Amino acid sequence: MKSIVVVTDSSSGITPAEAKEMGVAVVPIPFTIDGEEYLENVTIEAPRFFEMLSTTNHVGTSQPSRQTLDDIWSPLLKEYEHIIYLPITSGLSGSCMNAMEYAKQYNGRVHVVDNQRISAPLKISVYEAAKMAEQGKTVDEIIQYLTTTQSKSSIYITLSTMKYLRKGGRVTPAAAVLGDMFKLKPILYTRGQNFDKKAIALTMQQAKKKMMDFIKHELNTEFKEYYDQGKMALLIAHTAIPETEIEKFKTEITAEFPGMKILYADPLCLAIACHTGPGTLGFGTCVCDYL
């Protein structure tokens, strides 16, 4: 029997092809559109999702059921001694706490780690944990690393519209209307607990500049030790932004952060896109010691 397998959920943005290549498993997070439930890359793909999102009245997300967890965990435990499960941060969903409680039924073989991450930083944690397992690290060693580095990441996102925050009940209708009327670009920020408003920009270009300035400040203050050691990577995430625009942003980042690696430039998972809509751009940094 093999030792350790790493499992995450779809908030990490890891696709089925990537999961297969890396030897990890992904639990799909359910989301609803006008009351009907969907699973990313299982019952719906991104093009159809964004087509429906433009006409729907209500979107929302829910937790993976315990049956879904068991359907993935139980077969893996026939091959592996231990599972390390890295779900979406507990600060944004109750699914982490639910998984922790349910894992008690597996006699200490399922280890749920609240890594306090989402999207690309969570993807890095998953891949680093898998790499550590491949190198023969123990469960305790992997969990200790994940716990020690969980706060060494930062994400900023800017939205092209506030309409979808309104649909999901994240802002009032009046605030969304005023924001879109004046074409404001809110910049939100998270360290895993929740998304807080950080700033307002008048254009997407201004928003990009502000996000880069915020990351620069962090790299030269609280993340300086890791930054000086070359252990901080840069990350881009987006929803339905043309590849040409992402390449342009990467060029701008390279000019502002010479010598730093852009590790990922990926689409946000659909469970997040439910609340942000198309045109969302995210930029962040994360410690990366095993990739």
N, C-alpha and C positions, 0 to 999 in steps of 0.2 A: 504494500500500500504506500502511495506517495504521501509526502508530509503535509504541505500547505498549498491551498488554492485561494486566490483572492477574488472576491465578488464585490460588485458595486451596484449602483442603480443608474438609470438612464440620465439622471441629472449630471453625471460626469461627462456626458457628450460622447462617450465611447460607442462607436458603431459596432454592429455584429461582426463585420470584417476585421476591425481592429481588435475586438475581444478574442476572436479566434486566433489571430496572429500572435497576440501576447499571452494567450493561455489563461484569460480571466473570464468571468461570467458576469452578465448584466441583467439585473432585475428591472423590468419596465415599470415606469411610474405612470399610473392611469391619469388621464385628463378627460374632461367632459366638454363637449361643444353642444350647447342647447340641450343639455340633459343626456346626451348619448356618450357613452364611454369609448375611448380610443387608447391604443397602446402604440407608442412610437416604434417604427420599423417592424411592427407586428400586424396591426390592422390599419395603419395609415402611414403614408410617407409625406415628406416635407412639402412637395408641390401642392398636393391635395389639401394638406392642412392649411396652408396660407390662403388658398382659394376659399376654403370654408370660413376661415377667420375673418375675412373681409366682409362677410354678410351675416355673421352670427350675432345674436343678442347677448349671449352669456357664455363665458368660458370659465373653467376652474380646474383644479387639480385635486387628487385624493391620494391616499396611501396605498402602496402595494398590500394586498391582503395577505394574511398569514398562510392561506392556501398557496398563493403565488410563491411566497418565500419557501414553503416546504417543497413545492414542485421543483425548485432549483437547488435548494440545499440538500435534500435527501439523496438524490442521485450522486451528487458530488461527494457525499460522505461515504459512499461505497468505494470511491477511488482514493480519497484523501483522508488523512487523519484529522486535519483541522481546516476550518474555513475562517478567513479573516474577511469580515463584511464591512465595507466602507460605503455607507449610504449618504444621502444628502444631509447637510448639517442640521442638527436639532434646532438651530435658531430659526430655520425657515419651514420646518415640517415636523410633524409628530411621528413620522415613519421611523425615525431613528430610535426613539424611545419604545415604540411598538416592537421593533425588531429585537431590541435588547431584552425586552420582557419575554418574547417568544423564544429567543435563543436559549433560555434557561431549560427548555425541554430537551436540549441536545447534549446533555451530560458534559458540558465544558468543551465541546468540540467546535462550537460556533462562537467566534469572538467578534462582537459588534463594536466598532471603533467610531466614536463621534469625532471625526477629524476636523469638524468645523469648517468644511469646505464645500464648494459647489462649482460646477462647470470645469474649466481648464485646470485650476489648482487641484480639484479633486481627481481629475484625470492623471495629473502628475503623481499624486499620492498613491493611486492604484498601481500605476506602472512601477513606481519605486518599490512598493511593497512586493509586487510580483518579482521584480529583479532581486530583491533581498532574499525572497524565498528560494529563488533559483540558485542563489549563491550559498544556500545552506543555513541562512540565519534562522533563529528560532522564532516562535510566535511572540515570546516576550520581547525579544530584541526588535522585531518589526514594530510591535505596538509601542514600544518606548520611543522609537524614532518618529513614528507618526504623531505621537503625543507631544514630543519635544518641538517638532517643526510645525505644528498645526497653526500657530499664530503667525508664521513667517510667510504670509501671503496677503495680497491686497487686490481688490477688484473695483474698477470704476466702470459704469456703463452710462451711456447717454441715449436718449430715446428720440426718435424722429416725430413721434406723436404721443400724446397722453391718453388717447382714446381707449387703449386696451387696459391701462391702469384703472380707468373709470369702469370699464366692463367687469373687471375683476374685483371692484370695490376697494381698490387701493387708494384712490383719490376721489374727491367729490365731483359730481358732474360739472359744477360751476368752475372748479379749479381746472378741470380738463379743457373745458370750452375756452376759458381765458388763456390758458397756456397755448393751445393750438391757434387761437385767434392772433396772438402776438408772435407765433412761430418760435416759442421758447423751447430750448433744449435742456431739460433737467439732467443733471449729472448725479447719479446715485452711487453710493459707496457701501461696500460690505467687507467685514472681516469674518463673516460666517454667521453672525447672530441675526442680522436683518439688514435690509437695504435702507440706508438713511440718505436724505438729501444732502449733497455736498456743495453744489453750486448750480447756477443757471447760466447758460450760454445763449447767445442770440443766433449763432450759426453752428453748423456741424464742424466747420474748421476751427472755430473758437473752442468748441467743446473738446476736440482732439488735443488742442494745445493745452487746455487746462488739465486734462487727464495726464498728459505727459509731464507737466510741471508737478502735479501731485506725486507721481511715481518717482520723479527725480529727487524730490524732497525726502521721500521715505528711504530711497537707496543711500542717501547721504546722511541719514540720521539713524533711525531704529534698525534698519537692515544693513547698516554700513559694514559690520563685521563680516557678514556673509557675502556682501557685494564685493568687498576688497579681496575676498578669497575666490571670487569668480563663481560663486554658487547660486547666484540669483539669475533666473531666466525671465524673459518677457513673454506675455501671452496676449492673444487677440481672440475675441469671440464676437459673433455677430448673428443677426437674423436677416436672411434674404438680401444681403448687400452684394452687388455685382463684384465678381472677382477682380475686375480692373480697379475698383475703388479700394478693395482690401490690399492689393499690391501697391497702390499709391500710399496707403497708410503705412505699410511695412517700410517703404522707402523713406518716409518721413521719420519713422521711429529709428531706423538705422542711422540716419543723420544726427539725431538727438542723443542716441545711446550707442556710440561707437564701441565696437568690441563685444556688445551683449548679444546673446542669442535669442531670437524669437522662436520659442520652442513649438508653439502651436498657433494656428490661425484658423479656428474651427467654427462651424455653425453652433449656436446655442441649442440645447435640447428643446424639443417642442413643449415640454412641461413648463419651461421658463418662458418660451416665446408666447405662450398663452397670455401672459401678463404684460409682455413688453411690445408685442406686435413686430411687424417687419421694420427694417431700417434701424434696429438697435445695434449699437457698436460698443463693445467692451474692451478695456485695456487693463492689464494687470501685471503683477510680478509675483514670483514665488520662489522659495528656496528649492534647489534641485541638486541633490548630492549623489544620486545613483543613476542618472540618465545622461 
